[in-house]
């Protein structure tokens, strides 16, 4: 809020306040970017009115007096063609003064707040972004140059009036309204007067709001009066219901069109974009519930924000209980949106009860399975759509094996990776595909983790695999090491990090390979010892490699040591990470190692060894502890080469 000056006009005390800066930005952007779909304002306001009715019904569970003499919840929409206004009235929970200031003056929802944070100022880019959000109440200003809200909170007596032209300020004061609920009047802009029409409003309601579970009423259009009626007294206006007015999820699947499913998603998901997929099921038996679960097409910006809105909208016996019921799905499926309606919980269930209720556990198990099955089906039948899902949510799904022991194998099937098979950054390789391409005698799934895709792709560790034509999964996402710490095996095949411990290629190595290696090892014993003496401080040990064909040396993480990614995650989380030194592996077949072996000057030998060690660090995409010393050493060697 920026200003706060009191004015007094028309005998009613009014105060003028400024919108939060972010609201101003949002309003500006919205008006400029959503002009091609101005009609969505009605969907947003009806959606709010319906939410307000849900909230009242819930509050009335513990205080039935709130419903008073007006127990039928409904939304009435009317218009005045002459004065160019539209009015949307609900008898829901209503708002008091504090509610109005908080809800209609600031941005409270984390998703929208996050969006505003991400706004670039580039109108074109931002307007693409805004498509991802439920734009809410402020969308009224797309069509109106003035909006007036009168509202009375259920159980209270002082009604509030709010008014704004959407440019930067709003006024707030007392209102005369006596009945509970909210009345919103839109004063239409010149270019949007067409919305003040019976036909327009009805068709928008049917298109966008048919699924709303309470009646949306409009006045019956006046029929041309017949002569004998003309003499009679004027009839009271008659209202009629325009929508289906039945909770959509209670209807049978075959009666619901795709468009209805999509519209319902916009309503509950506060997401303007269409969902990627949904699954609607009624379950009877030991548990009784109906679920309607959606996979969004795009990830919200706050997917990694701990406070992101997640969870399902919970209904008990069709009564709305709460938004964001988080207990029904694991964290790694936090992107799922939807509704759960059950007869198995009591109407006065609280969040605390949800956390302990064994029925909730059973439903969570069933719903988790439902989502994983929906994803498996998508992967199988619509690989392209699955790929777009993976791009948006793959990173989150990778949290699955660590969080959900029971479904580890199921989640593993859904994972996608980069691999040496195609060596492209897009993650398209499934474990099943990898297994189908395994070489004869191969009993492990090989992978490498690195700091970046390029570092993984050109890691020296891949050399022997390339030579033998064995596929390796390339992992460079922050979460990959953590994921692999929880994935021990898939389809009976264990995973092996090729940059860690002793590389055992098992049957993939021929007897000759093994013999040759033993011979080289024997021949290199002295050299290994010499290098070890020089690098004792920096490395755990030195040994002859099995992995390299083209590079002189590489670094290997000890079998039980922490990898670089994991180390960084732990350090970022402020945890002490035990020091560990790498193992230095040399390739005696390489001319540089041969050159090193023949070096008789001990100082030069030491310098060369250190350069090789630093290069091995660099080849991994790692950072040198003393880059300056490396450069000096290398330059000295270069000068010697050129005879200086
Ligand atoms: P959202 O509905 O996505 O939370 P909005 O900007 O549409 O965001 O609305 C902000 C808030 O204003 C709502 O969360 C609700 O608390 C309140 N509100 C809006 N319209 C109504 C209404 N008709 N009755 C009661 N409260 C409302």
Boltz pocket constraint, residues with backbone or C-beta under 6 A from the ligand:
constraints:
  - pocket:
      binder: B
      contacts: [[A, 44], [A, 45], [A, 48], [A, 49], [A, 52], [A, 90], [A, 92], [A, 93], [A, 94], [A, 95], [A, 99], [A, 103], [A, 104], [A, 109], [A, 134], [A, 135], [A, 136], [A, 137], [A, 138], [A, 182], [A, 270]]
      max_distance: 6.0
